[in-house]
């Protein structure tokens, strides 16, 4: 059964435009470097529209297992561009809202 690495966070209000640009930069990097993402089954990004904390984002990274998560993460972070994207991401979010969790597929 697959696992899903889930990130939740709120982008700082004044940083929303920069965040949209960073997402496009990440998607281009992902497209241009498919070998770095071998083992990643899927990646999804959602923005909450109604209920809970308005404007919250949820990222879902799906892998076969924890070992694949570790391999992909290590491969991605070998790239200077990905390190820069990761660094910029953390400047744009409200860290009081940031969570990471791993979900197991049940059914």
RADAQUI-V131832 format. One line per field, one symbol per residue. ss: DSSP state (H for helix, E for strand, - for the rest). phi: phi as a letter, one per 20 degrees, with the letter a starting at -180 (. if undefined). burial: + if it has 16 or more other C-alpha atoms within 10 Angstrom, else -. A space follows every 10 residues. Layout:
ss: ???
phi: ???
burial: ???
This chain:
ss: --EEEEEEEE E-HHHHHHHH HHHHHHHHHH HH-HHHH--E EEEEEEE--- -----EEEEE EEE--HHHHH HHHHHH---H HHHHHHHHHH HHEEEEEEEE EEEE---
phi: .fdceddcad eggfdgffff ffffffffgf ffcfffdfoe facccccfdb nlegnfdcdc ddcfafffgf ffffffffeg gfffffffgf eedeffdfcc bcdefdb
burial: --++++++++ +-------+- -+---+--+- -----++-++ ---------- ----++++++ +++----++- -+---+---- -+--+----- -++----+-- -------
